[in-house]
Amino acid sequence: MGFLLRREEVLNVEQLQSMLDDSPVRAAQAILMAAKEGVVDAQALLGQILLEGRGIARDEALALRWFQIAAKGGHLMARNMTGRCLEHGWGCAVDEAAAAREYRVAAVAGLDWAQYNYANLLATGRGVAEDQPQALALYRQAAEQGHAKSMNLLGRYLEDGRCCPRDLETAVTWYRRSAEAGDFRGQFSYAAVLADGGQIEAALEWLRKALAGGNLKFLRTAHKALAAANDPQIRAMAEAYKECATHLNP
């Protein structure tokens, strides 16, 4: 039996995502058909499933092509993902300067993920001249839209007093919001300030959550920081982070 999809249904991203969960291969076929018909949301989603190999053979170069097509159609997340491909060399040679240009367009248009990604390049001087004040401004814009990773980084600028007056109280607020929104780095940052304030049990709870969601790079770095902690319960968490890191692929 064919998998038929009305055009108005294709436009609903939530429906497409639900279809992918239920039947990835059939959903991919429907998304491909809609993308070829010019439905911009479907073009962007096709790029994503091609990048992930979800319901369709993984093809980074083709994913980039569909992101570019959707970006030309005005899809901001597709433009952001074009930047991601260029930054990381997914389906193309690494070109951080080109990635920065893609991010900037979507960032100026107000997309939080693009603001975050462009800020990362500005903060590290990759593809563009280093500009910490501009990076901070972009992290703040994204954080105020609810972007969890940007909340954590905004907290770091405020805690360090980098390019702004030092404001630990506000930094802690952003760490907490990032942690509650599910960012593992935000959870770790919030745990650190809780531990410094003597709230060890609360800190341990957030460290466990960060452990569950952290990637390999984070776990390795966090392990070293935990191993140097003053509290023995916090130090004990270092082994859990190290053990978890050994089971993740590089």
C-alpha positions as CSV (number, residue, x, y, z in Angstrom):
1,M,0.0,0.0,0.0
2,G,1.4,3.4,-0.9
3,F,2.2,6.0,1.7
4,L,0.1,9.0,0.6
5,L,0.5,12.5,2.1
6,R,-1.6,15.6,1.4
7,R,0.4,18.8,0.7
8,E,-1.1,20.6,3.7
9,E,0.1,17.7,6.0
10,V,3.7,18.0,4.7
11,L,3.8,21.6,5.9
12,N,3.3,20.5,9.5
13,V,6.8,19.7,10.9
14,E,5.4,18.1,14.0
15,Q,3.5,15.6,11.8
16,L,6.6,14.9,9.8
17,Q,8.6,14.2,13.0
18,S,5.8,11.9,14.3
19,M,5.9,10.0,11.1
20,L,9.6,9.6,11.3
21,D,9.2,8.1,14.8
22,D,6.5,5.7,13.6
23,S,7.9,4.6,10.2
24,P,11.2,6.2,9.2
25,V,11.5,4.7,5.8
26,R,7.9,5.6,4.7
27,A,8.3,9.0,6.2
28,A,11.5,9.6,4.4
29,Q,9.8,8.7,1.1
30,A,7.0,11.2,1.8
31,I,9.5,13.9,2.8
32,L,11.6,13.3,-0.4
33,M,8.5,13.6,-2.5
34,A,7.4,16.9,-0.8
35,A,10.9,18.3,-1.0
36,K,11.0,17.7,-4.7
37,E,7.7,19.5,-5.0
38,G,9.2,22.5,-3.4
39,V,8.0,22.4,0.2
40,V,10.7,24.2,2.1
41,D,10.1,22.6,5.5
42,A,10.4,19.2,3.8
43,Q,13.6,20.2,2.1
44,A,15.1,21.2,5.4
45,L,14.0,18.0,7.1
46,L,15.2,15.9,4.2
47,G,18.7,17.5,4.7
48,Q,18.5,16.5,8.4
49,I,17.5,12.9,7.8
50,L,20.1,12.5,5.1
51,L,22.7,13.8,7.5
52,E,21.6,11.4,10.2
53,G,20.8,8.4,7.9
54,R,17.3,8.2,9.4
55,G,14.9,6.3,7.2
56,I,17.2,6.9,4.2
57,A,20.9,6.2,3.3
58,R,23.2,8.7,5.0
59,D,24.6,11.1,2.5
60,E,26.3,14.2,3.9
61,A,26.9,15.9,0.5
62,L,23.3,15.5,-0.5
63,A,22.2,16.7,2.9
64,L,24.2,19.9,2.4
65,R,22.6,20.3,-1.1
66,W,19.1,20.2,0.4
67,F,20.0,22.5,3.2
68,Q,21.2,25.0,0.6
69,I,18.1,24.7,-1.4
70,A,15.9,25.2,1.6
71,A,18.1,28.1,2.8
72,K,17.5,29.8,-0.6
73,G,13.8,29.4,0.1
74,G,14.2,31.4,3.3
75,H,14.4,28.5,5.8
76,L,16.6,29.9,8.7
77,M,17.4,26.5,10.3
78,A,18.5,25.2,6.9
79,R,20.8,28.1,6.6
80,N,22.2,27.4,10.0
81,M,22.6,23.7,9.1
82,T,24.4,24.8,5.9
83,G,26.8,26.6,8.2
84,R,27.2,23.5,10.4
85,C,28.1,21.4,7.3
86,L,30.7,24.0,6.3
87,E,32.1,24.3,9.8
88,H,32.5,20.6,10.3
89,G,33.2,19.4,6.8
90,W,30.0,17.4,6.4
91,G,29.7,16.7,2.7
92,C,32.2,19.4,1.8
93,A,35.6,20.8,2.7
94,V,35.8,22.6,6.0
95,D,35.3,26.4,5.4
96,E,34.8,28.3,8.7
97,A,34.7,31.7,6.9
98,A,31.8,30.5,4.8
99,A,30.1,28.9,7.8
100,A,30.4,32.2,9.6
101,R,28.6,34.0,6.7
102,E,25.8,31.5,6.8
103,Y,25.4,31.7,10.5
104,R,25.4,35.5,10.5
105,V,22.5,35.7,8.0
106,A,20.3,33.5,10.2
107,A,21.6,35.1,13.4
108,V,20.6,38.6,12.2
109,A,17.2,37.2,11.3
110,G,16.8,36.1,14.9
111,L,17.4,32.3,14.9
112,D,18.8,31.3,18.3
113,W,20.9,28.4,17.1
114,A,22.6,30.5,14.5
115,Q,23.2,33.2,17.1
116,Y,24.9,30.5,19.3
117,N,26.9,29.1,16.4
118,Y,28.1,32.4,15.1
119,A,29.0,33.5,18.7
120,N,31.1,30.4,19.0
121,L,33.1,31.4,16.0
122,L,33.5,35.0,17.2
123,A,34.5,33.8,20.6
124,T,37.3,31.6,19.2
125,G,38.3,33.6,16.2
126,R,37.5,30.8,13.8
127,G,36.5,32.0,10.3
128,V,36.2,35.6,11.6
129,A,38.2,38.0,13.7
130,E,37.8,37.3,17.4
131,D,35.2,39.5,18.9
132,Q,34.3,38.7,22.5
133,P,31.8,41.6,23.0
134,Q,29.8,40.6,19.9
135,A,29.9,36.9,21.0
136,L,28.5,37.9,24.4
137,A,25.8,39.9,22.8
138,L,24.8,37.0,20.6
139,Y,24.8,34.5,23.5
140,R,22.6,36.9,25.4
141,Q,20.2,37.2,22.5
142,A,19.9,33.5,22.1
143,A,19.7,32.9,25.9
144,E,16.8,35.4,26.1
145,Q,15.0,33.3,23.5
146,G,15.4,30.2,25.7
147,H,18.5,28.6,24.1
148,A,19.9,26.4,26.8
149,K,23.6,26.2,25.7
150,S,23.7,30.0,25.3
151,M,22.3,30.4,28.8
152,N,25.3,28.5,30.2
153,L,27.8,30.5,28.2
154,L,26.2,33.8,29.2
155,G,26.5,32.7,32.8
156,R,30.2,32.1,32.2
157,Y,30.8,35.6,30.9
158,L,28.9,37.0,33.8
159,E,30.7,34.9,36.4
160,D,34.1,35.8,34.9
161,G,33.3,39.4,34.3
162,R,34.5,39.0,30.7
163,C,33.4,42.0,28.5
164,C,30.8,42.9,31.2
165,P,30.7,43.7,34.9
166,R,31.1,40.5,37.1
167,D,27.6,39.5,38.3
168,L,27.7,36.1,40.1
169,E,24.1,36.2,41.2
170,T,22.8,36.7,37.6
171,A,25.3,34.1,36.4
172,V,23.9,31.5,38.8
173,T,20.4,32.3,37.5
174,W,21.4,31.6,33.9
175,Y,23.2,28.4,35.0
176,R,20.1,27.3,36.7
177,R,17.9,28.1,33.7
178,S,20.3,26.3,31.4
179,A,20.4,23.2,33.8
180,E,16.6,23.1,34.0
181,A,16.4,23.3,30.2
182,G,18.5,20.2,29.9
183,D,22.0,21.4,28.8
184,F,24.6,19.1,30.4
185,R,27.2,21.8,30.5
186,G,24.7,24.1,32.2
187,Q,23.9,21.3,34.7
188,F,27.6,21.0,35.5
189,S,28.1,24.8,35.9
190,Y,25.1,25.0,38.2
191,A,26.4,22.0,40.2
192,A,29.7,23.8,40.6
193,V,28.2,26.9,42.1
194,L,26.0,24.8,44.4
195,A,29.0,22.9,45.6
196,D,30.9,26.1,46.2
197,G,28.0,27.2,48.4
198,G,28.0,24.0,50.4
199,Q,24.9,22.5,48.8
200,I,26.5,19.2,48.1
201,E,23.4,17.0,47.7
202,A,21.9,19.4,45.2
203,A,25.2,19.6,43.4
204,L,25.4,15.8,43.2
205,E,21.9,15.6,41.7
206,W,22.8,18.0,38.9
207,L,26.2,16.2,38.3
208,R,24.3,12.9,37.8
209,K,22.1,14.6,35.2
210,A,25.1,16.1,33.4
211,L,26.7,12.6,33.5
212,A,23.7,11.1,31.8
213,G,23.7,13.6,28.9
214,G,27.3,14.5,28.5
215,N,29.4,13.8,25.4
216,L,32.9,12.3,25.3
217,K,34.8,15.6,25.2
218,F,32.7,17.0,28.1
219,L,33.1,13.9,30.3
220,R,36.8,13.9,29.9
221,T,37.2,17.5,30.8
222,A,34.6,17.3,33.6
223,H,36.4,14.2,35.1
224,K,39.6,16.2,35.6
225,A,37.7,19.1,37.3
226,L,35.8,16.7,39.6
227,A,39.0,14.9,40.6
228,A,40.4,18.1,42.0
229,A,37.3,19.0,44.0
230,N,37.5,19.5,47.8
231,D,34.5,17.5,48.8
232,P,35.0,13.7,48.8
233,Q,31.5,13.0,47.4
234,I,32.2,15.3,44.5
235,R,35.6,13.7,43.9
236,A,33.9,10.3,43.8
237,M,31.8,11.5,40.9
238,A,35.0,11.8,38.8
239,E,35.2,8.0,38.5
240,A,31.7,7.8,37.3
241,Y,32.5,10.4,34.6
242,K,35.6,8.5,33.6
243,E,33.9,5.2,33.4
244,C,31.1,6.6,31.3
245,A,33.6,8.2,28.9
246,T,35.3,4.8,28.3
247,H,32.0,3.5,26.8
248,L,31.5,6.4,24.3
249,N,33.0,6.4,20.8
250,P,35.6,9.1,20.2
